[in-house]
Amino acid sequence: MDREFLKQRIEATRTLIATYEDALAALGSGIQQYTIDTGQTRQTVTRANLSELNRSVDSLYNRLCVLQARLDG
């Protein structure tokens, strides 16, 4: 795989992780709803979505590890 492509995917995944973690932090601080804007989509989440958001973050970290392993060879 092209190293530059992998680096771009790693950066995009890191950005998504930060975005989702911001949503988790906001909802954890008592905010009732939060809008996630990925630049491609907008999604409003509520405290009821916490477990789904946590699963998404876990999945993104797994993706990041796989991409990093591919980059490192």
C-alpha positions as CSV (number, residue, x, y, z in Angstrom):
1,M,0.0,0.0,0.0
2,D,1.1,3.5,-0.7
3,R,2.8,5.1,2.4
4,E,1.3,8.5,1.7
5,F,-2.2,7.0,1.5
6,L,-1.7,5.3,4.9
7,K,-0.4,8.5,6.5
8,Q,-3.5,10.3,5.2
9,R,-5.8,7.6,6.6
10,I,-4.0,7.7,10.0
11,E,-4.5,11.4,10.2
12,A,-8.2,11.2,9.2
13,T,-8.7,8.5,11.9
14,R,-7.0,10.5,14.5
15,T,-9.2,13.5,13.7
16,L,-12.3,11.3,14.0
17,I,-11.1,9.9,17.3
18,A,-10.7,13.5,18.6
19,T,-14.1,14.5,17.3
20,Y,-15.8,11.5,19.0
21,E,-13.9,12.0,22.2
22,D,-15.0,15.7,22.3
23,A,-18.6,14.5,22.0
24,L,-18.1,12.0,24.8
25,A,-16.5,14.7,27.0
26,A,-19.3,17.2,26.3
27,L,-22.0,14.6,27.0
28,G,-20.2,13.5,30.1
29,S,-20.1,17.0,31.5
30,G,-23.9,17.3,31.5
31,I,-24.6,18.6,28.0
32,Q,-27.8,16.9,26.8
33,Q,-26.9,16.8,23.1
34,Y,-23.9,17.4,20.9
35,T,-23.5,17.7,17.2
36,I,-20.6,15.8,15.6
37,D,-19.4,17.4,12.4
38,T,-16.9,15.3,10.5
39,G,-16.7,17.6,7.6
40,Q,-18.7,15.2,5.5
41,T,-21.7,14.5,7.8
42,R,-23.3,16.1,10.8
43,Q,-24.9,13.9,13.5
44,T,-26.6,15.0,16.7
45,V,-26.0,12.6,19.6
46,T,-27.4,12.6,23.1
47,R,-26.5,11.0,26.4
48,A,-28.4,7.9,25.3
49,N,-25.8,7.4,22.6
50,L,-22.8,7.1,25.0
51,S,-22.3,3.4,24.6
52,E,-22.6,3.7,20.8
53,L,-20.0,6.5,20.9
54,N,-17.7,4.5,23.1
55,R,-17.9,1.5,20.7
56,S,-17.2,3.9,17.8
57,V,-14.1,5.2,19.5
58,D,-12.9,1.7,20.3
59,S,-13.3,0.8,16.7
60,L,-11.5,3.9,15.5
61,Y,-8.5,3.1,17.8
62,N,-8.5,-0.5,16.4
63,R,-8.4,1.0,12.9
64,L,-5.6,3.3,13.9
65,C,-3.5,0.4,15.2
66,V,-4.0,-1.6,12.0
67,L,-3.1,1.4,9.8
68,Q,-0.1,2.2,11.9
69,A,1.1,-1.5,11.7
70,R,0.7,-1.4,7.9
71,L,2.7,1.8,7.7
72,D,5.4,0.4,10.0
73,G,5.6,-2.8,8.0
